[in-house]
């Protein structure tokens, strides 16, 4: 079983790192890419034996609004 922990950072197969903000009850996860703060809801997230992650698809991708 994958052992994801909200608050940890994970590396995607594409080489980008993502901060895990939230794990939803249905297993979806909200990630924020550390390089540019792109935030998304990932569906079908899996972790490989080497610790790298990927997901089937994502929805709701956006950059968070920042105050001026």
C-alpha positions as CSV (number, residue, x, y, z in Angstrom):
1,X,0.0,0.0,0.0
2,X,1.2,3.5,-0.8
3,X,2.0,5.5,2.3
4,X,1.2,9.1,1.3
5,X,1.3,11.7,4.0
6,X,-0.1,15.2,3.7
7,X,2.6,17.8,4.3
8,X,5.3,15.7,2.5
9,X,6.9,16.4,-0.9
10,X,7.0,13.8,-3.6
11,X,8.7,13.6,-7.0
12,X,6.7,12.8,-10.1
13,X,8.0,10.7,-12.9
14,X,8.4,13.9,-15.0
15,X,11.0,15.1,-12.4
16,X,8.8,17.8,-10.9
17,X,8.3,17.9,-7.1
18,X,4.9,18.3,-5.6
19,X,3.8,19.2,-2.1
20,X,0.9,17.1,-0.9
21,X,-1.6,19.5,0.6
22,X,-4.6,17.2,1.2
23,X,-5.8,13.6,0.9
24,X,-9.5,13.3,0.2
25,X,-11.7,10.5,1.6
26,X,-12.0,9.0,-1.9
27,X,-8.2,8.8,-2.4
28,X,-7.8,11.8,-4.6
29,X,-5.0,14.2,-3.5
30,X,-4.4,17.9,-3.9
31,X,-0.8,18.7,-4.9
32,X,1.1,21.9,-5.3
33,X,4.0,21.9,-7.7
34,X,7.0,23.4,-5.7
35,X,8.5,25.2,-8.7
36,X,5.6,27.5,-9.6
37,X,2.8,26.7,-7.1
38,X,0.6,25.1,-9.8
39,X,-2.1,23.3,-7.8
40,X,-4.2,20.4,-8.9
41,X,-6.4,17.5,-7.8
42,X,-4.9,14.2,-8.8
43,X,-6.9,11.1,-9.4
44,X,-5.5,7.5,-9.3
45,X,-2.3,8.5,-7.6
46,X,0.3,5.7,-7.3
47,X,3.8,5.4,-5.9
48,X,6.5,3.2,-7.4
49,X,9.0,1.2,-5.3
50,X,11.6,3.9,-5.9
51,X,9.3,6.5,-4.3
52,X,8.4,8.3,-7.6
53,X,4.7,9.0,-8.1
54,X,2.3,9.6,-10.9
55,X,-1.5,9.8,-11.4
56,X,-4.0,8.8,-14.0
57,X,-5.3,12.3,-14.6
58,X,-5.8,15.7,-12.8
59,X,-8.6,18.2,-12.6
60,X,-9.0,21.8,-11.3
61,X,-5.4,22.9,-12.1
62,X,-4.8,26.5,-11.3
63,X,-2.3,28.9,-9.9
64,X,-3.4,30.2,-6.5
65,X,-4.5,33.8,-6.4
66,X,-2.0,36.0,-4.7
67,X,-2.7,39.4,-3.1
68,X,-1.1,42.4,-4.9
